[in-house]
Amino acid sequence: MAAIRTGDEVQVIAGKDRGLKGKVLAVLADSDRVIVEGVNRIKKHTRVGQSTRGGKTGGIVTQEAPVHVSNVMLIDPEDGRPTRVGFRLEESEKTRPDGSTYTGTKRVRYSKRTGKEV
């Protein structure tokens, strides 16, 4: 599930919005879904009420609904095409709180299409 994160640019590969591109607004890890900007828009009817200043609230609101993570693919920043995401361990210099350094490893996402870090 960690392959797609908030802020990533993705393309929908299945469903009624197939082919659309958008930015990930939220990741719902517990249900394996993501909310993508401008994709899977629904009309939500909310009860009309009044705010504290006397203005009307409610009515029909159009908003994005979650899409299953298997129906989206990350867009490769190199060529702008959809790609699979892989993880690899890279060695890096890390610093301890006392100021000393050591060599550690960190997980890095990379594009399977180009091999570049995402």
Secondary structure by P-SEA (a helix, b strand, c coil): cccccccbbbbbccccccccccccccccccccbbbbcccbbbbbbbbbbbcccccccccbbbbbbbcccccbbbbcccccbbbbbbbbbbbbbbbccccbbbbbbbbbbbbccccccc
